[in-house]
Amino acid sequence: MTTVRTIPDLAVPEFLGVKSRSRWLSLLLRVSVPALILLLWWYSTSHGWVSTEVFASPGQVVQAFWELVNTGQLWDFGLASLRRAGLGVGIGVSVALVLGLVAGLSRLGEELVDATVQIIRVVPFLALVPLFISWFGVDEAFKVALIAVSSASPMYAYTYLGVRSVDRKVVEAARGFGLRGWRLAVGVVVPSALPNILMALRICLGISLVGLIAAEQVGATEGIGYLVTLAQQYYRNDYMVLCIVIYALIGIGVDLVIRLIERTAMPWRRHGTAAG
Amino acid sequence: MSAHTTEKTTVDVKSSVVRLRGVSKSFGDKRVLDGIDLDIAPGEFVALLGPSGTGKTTLLRLLSGLQLPDAGTVLVPPVRTVVYQEPRLVQARRVLANVTLGQRGKAAREPGLAALAEVGLADKARAWPATLSGGEAQRVALARALVRQPQLLLLDEPFAALDALTRLQMQELVADLCARHRPAVLLVTHDVDEALLLADRVVVLRGGGFALDRRIDVPRPRDRDDPAVTAHRKDYLSALGVTPRRPPLEHR
């Protein structure tokens, strides 16, 4: 070739890969926004920008917290709520997981289950409170049932989605190797859909708190949902804010637990992805 | 290990569109690229051969900016496009939208259609990627790469996932299109015959460096059975570490 060509200006290619960041910087960035909010809260209440009648100061909330700890109520309340939430979420999640698997795996299952569940799913579970009270009374059964229903719908939706997005080709191959039904679900589909299922678990645990508040407004003498009712009755602003703080702490706890589960249950995520 | 018989093809440094100087890259303990230099002239078709895991794809990723070198400089022209082993089409967008990906406005439409016509898929412009065969999808990927009129076209084993017949057709198509558009090309492949059929220059990457770098001066279109082509094959196979079988086949 003897054609005359204009040579373009050469340059170092723009980096399109993923930049890695040090663990500490990453942690610092994560913590920075909540820390900033905390600082703002402390500063605005201590400098009179916000009246402590409207929003209690961090000091008052810590004091209220110690009050609960010293009377042993925090422990009792936490345990009572944990039992209800654990039982409710356990039941709700198990049923929804099975339904989601059935709907996601088989055509017949999808036809029978999906449409119905999708209709029921839209019913706000709080609308079921009066009905459930008339069925189960105001005792534990009612509370557990309400939490079970509240956590079932996100679990179903995410499981169904997760199962649907499992690589069809892998499922075909597994069927070809003779895996059917239960063994196919446990051996191939559930592990592959695990990211979605764990995401659902996060959401379920969050929603179960809503269920707790609703359930413990009726016929309860302990529980972290009951604490909200208590704060409202006695018009204790410090307790109102403390409830928010406790829920936030539960949020952190749930997040940590799920992260831990993700690390142990999905080891393949940490390995691999090295470019060859 | 074979001696590094680098019959260095002299390229005028000022007139190259790719310039690598002392480029090194390691993964853990493994030094995949060990201070390599490489120049590619405008319009030159270079094929890069090498056993699996020798860093062919790493080199390509360095050129497309997906990885950074540990040492050395990588210089590339502004317009570069890549065709990967898999088509990597956006399933949620129609074929034409895939071809004009990243280009805005109606002005991109005509060149997009022209590029599709060039790869023989003018009638598939409104089809969805999922409805295409493997070969068709790869041709769309090729049209997507060519429509931007790249100064450097990177081909990362673009024929590896195709069936044997489609592969032959695709190789011819790539040869034709490259002859017409004359981008500088770096083709990464495992296939010695493919490299000899298509490239102006065939380079073997092995042990972190170039084990063989030779110009293939055979006029085109080439015939894969042309003795001038096959004469090179043995050298490349031995540079790749494949020893030719001796006539009485030894079974071990």
Interface residues (C-beta under 8 A of the other chain):
Chain A: M1 T3 R5 I7 P8 D9 L10 A11 V12 P13 E14 F15 L16 G17 A274 A275 G276
Chain B: K14 S15 S16 V17 V18 R19 F27 P42 G43 S52 G53 T57 T58 R61 L62 L63 S64 G65 L66 Q67 L68 T73 V74 L75 V76 P77 P78 V79 R80 Q151 R182
